[in-house]
Amino acid sequence: MRDIDVFLTGGTGFIGRWLLSELTADGQRVAVLLRGGGNRIGELCSWIEAHGGRGDLIHGLAGDLAAPGLGLDAGDRALARTTRRVFHLGAAMSFGLAPEIAAQVNVKGSERITELAASAPHLRRLVLLSGFQHRRSGWLTANRYHDSKLDADTLVRQLAHARGVPLTTVHPGPVVGDSRTGETTQFWGWPTLVRALHRGRLPIVPGGPGHWFPLLAVDYLARFLAGAPQLDETLDGQYWLLHDATPPLHELLTAVADELGVRAPRLRVPVPLAALGLRAGLDRWTGLPAEALTFVSDDRFPTAEAHHVATALDLTEPDPIHLARTTARFLTVNGFQAAAPQRQP
Ligand SMILES: NC(=O)c1ccc[n+]([C@@H]2O[C@H](COP(=O)([O-])OP(=O)(O)OC[C@H]3O[C@@H](n4cnc5c(N)ncnc54)[C@H](OP(=O)(O)O)[C@@H]3O)[C@@H](O)[C@H]2O)c1
């Protein structure tokens, strides 16, 4: 491949797939850091083509965020350095994340990507996909993934500043399915709550009347990510991106329960008490680890700047209740696992 427009990590992941579809549909040439290298590119390109993108514009570079020099060989490193934009989405995401994986992949890997961006002579923007929450204390809902994202955010910001890397940071809320079809390739986080509800194993609502679990449609996020770094005003910007109109959790669960034809939970239990119950063994019965409650809070986020950019990009926010219903339908129809690719409208 000749020079590239974009170097991307996390291309095989949930958000990365939707972003790759957007970027390549726009004609951009993208090099993707791939664990396992070339033997995964076929499946990825087929998926992208089934979702409106162009597989012929994607080039896989064998590497690993946890490896020195990202594990890139000299030729691939030289190609990566021709990029104009770097999107850093790659991360280890799971409940119960091992400390060394969190440190090596999420924190050190982000440092390596920032160094690569600093060495790219034509770089116009590094886009970092960060977390959306503030730092939390307390062991009940402690979440190592979440903490490592905050550490990475701080490190990338400092390094980018020191090395003169033009940075844009996006803090997405919990990402759910495509607003048109509900399709997702991720089955933890919000889907864990939906699965418990569907199985009749969510008898309570964690949190009080003001607690919520903000949602964000993956296609909306992908369009925002593809468009934002093209705007001068997003240089050095930080964007908290989530659908603010998401109602409190009890209302959201009621709508999803209605969609699934199951009973909605009514009893509200404070988050620490719910987490205590899960840690005491109810996690096995519900299928919900206590860490799943990390994303339930009564915090509000500074979303005005993201709304401004979304307007400039002509993005229309989906209705969160409709999004929750559509995603729940997709999850249950597909048995909470990946479906065969479908063409997008
Ligand atoms: N999903 C959300 O709700 C959400 C919300 C806020 C922020 N984010 C952030 O958005 C980004 C993308 O999330 P996602 O939901 O798309 O995650 P995902 O589906 O779990 O995808 C993670 C991606 O990272 C790659 N990766 C993991 N370890 C790697 C390593 N050692 N070297 C190279 N690549 C590695 C994975 O590659 P493999 O295919 O090889 O595993 C995969 O492509 C992450 O940074 C996440 O923290 C996500």
The ligand as a Tripos MOL2 file, in Angstrom:
@<TRIPOS>MOLECULE
LIG
   48    52     1     0     0
SMALL
NO_CHARGES

@<TRIPOS>ATOM
      1 N1        -17.6930   -0.0540   24.2090 N.am      1 LIG1
      2 C1        -17.9190    0.9400   25.0410 C.2       1 LIG1
      3 O1        -19.0130    1.0420   25.6170 O.2       1 LIG1
      4 C2        -16.8580    1.9860   25.2790 C.ar      1 LIG1
      5 C3        -17.1910    3.1240   26.0360 C.ar      1 LIG1
      6 C4        -16.2130    4.0940   26.2670 C.ar      1 LIG1
      7 C5        -14.9520    3.9260   25.7360 C.ar      1 LIG1
      8 N2        -14.6590    2.8180   25.0080 N.ar      1 LIG1
      9 C6        -13.2960    2.6910   24.4440 C.3       1 LIG1
     10 O2        -13.4190    2.5260   23.0560 O.3       1 LIG1
     11 C7        -12.3530    1.7150   22.5720 C.3       1 LIG1
     12 C8        -12.9000    0.5970   21.7230 C.3       1 LIG1
     13 O3        -13.8170   -0.1540   22.5040 O.3       1 LIG1
     14 P1        -14.6070   -1.3930   21.9160 P.3       1 LIG1
     15 O4        -15.8820   -1.4210   22.6460 O.co2     1 LIG1
     16 O5        -14.5820   -1.3800   20.4430 O.co2     1 LIG1
     17 O6        -13.6880   -2.5910   22.4710 O.3       1 LIG1
     18 P2        -13.5490   -4.0970   21.9570 P.3       1 LIG1
     19 O7        -14.6910   -4.5090   21.1170 O.co2     1 LIG1
     20 O8        -13.2280   -4.9210   23.1510 O.co2     1 LIG1
     21 O9        -12.2840   -4.0160   21.0160 O.3       1 LIG1
     22 C9        -11.0090   -3.8690   21.5540 C.3       1 LIG1
     23 C10       -10.0410   -3.7850   20.4300 C.3       1 LIG1
     24 O10        -8.7360   -3.6110   20.9970 O.3       1 LIG1
     25 C11        -7.8850   -4.6010   20.4230 C.3       1 LIG1
     26 N3         -6.8330   -5.0090   21.3590 N.ar      1 LIG1
     27 C12        -6.9840   -5.4990   22.6090 C.ar      1 LIG1
     28 N4         -5.7780   -5.8160   23.1030 N.ar      1 LIG1
     29 C13        -4.8650   -5.5240   22.1470 C.ar      1 LIG1
     30 C14        -3.4600   -5.6420   22.0490 C.ar      1 LIG1
     31 N5         -2.7190   -6.1360   23.0620 N.pl3     1 LIG1
     32 N6         -2.8410   -5.2380   20.9140 N.ar      1 LIG1
     33 C15        -3.5880   -4.7600   19.8690 C.ar      1 LIG1
     34 N7         -4.9130   -4.6200   19.8920 N.ar      1 LIG1
     35 C16        -5.5530   -5.0140   21.0250 C.ar      1 LIG1
     36 C17        -8.7950   -5.7760   20.1230 C.3       1 LIG1
     37 O11        -8.1660   -6.6220   19.2150 O.3       1 LIG1
     38 P3         -8.4280   -8.2130   19.1560 P.3       1 LIG1
     39 O12        -9.5200   -8.3880   18.1330 O.co2     1 LIG1
     40 O13        -7.1240   -8.7720   18.7420 O.co2     1 LIG1
     41 O14        -8.8420   -8.6380   20.5360 O.co2     1 LIG1
     42 C18        -9.9940   -5.0450   19.5510 C.3       1 LIG1
     43 O15        -9.7610   -4.6780   18.2340 O.3       1 LIG1
     44 C19       -11.5930    1.2320   23.8040 C.3       1 LIG1
     45 O16       -10.4730    2.0400   23.9650 O.3       1 LIG1
     46 C20       -12.5730    1.4380   24.9220 C.3       1 LIG1
     47 O17       -11.9020    1.6640   26.1400 O.3       1 LIG1
     48 C21       -15.5930    1.8570   24.7580 C.ar      1 LIG1
@<TRIPOS>BOND
     1     1     2 1
     2     2     3 2
     3     2     4 1
     4     4     5 ar
     5     4    48 ar
     6     5     6 ar
     7     6     7 ar
     8     7     8 ar
     9     8     9 1
    10     8    48 ar
    11     9    10 1
    12     9    46 1
    13    10    11 1
    14    11    12 1
    15    11    44 1
    16    12    13 1
    17    13    14 1
    18    14    15 2
    19    14    16 1
    20    14    17 1
    21    17    18 1
    22    18    19 2
    23    18    20 1
    24    18    21 1
    25    21    22 1
    26    22    23 1
    27    23    24 1
    28    23    42 1
    29    24    25 1
    30    25    26 1
    31    25    36 1
    32    26    27 ar
    33    26    35 ar
    34    27    28 ar
    35    28    29 ar
    36    29    30 ar
    37    29    35 ar
    38    30    31 1
    39    30    32 ar
    40    32    33 ar
    41    33    34 ar
    42    34    35 ar
    43    36    37 1
    44    36    42 1
    45    37    38 1
    46    38    39 2
    47    38    40 1
    48    38    41 1
    49    42    43 1
    50    44    45 1
    51    44    46 1
    52    46    47 1
@<TRIPOS>SUBSTRUCTURE
     1 LIG1         1 GROUP 0 **** ****
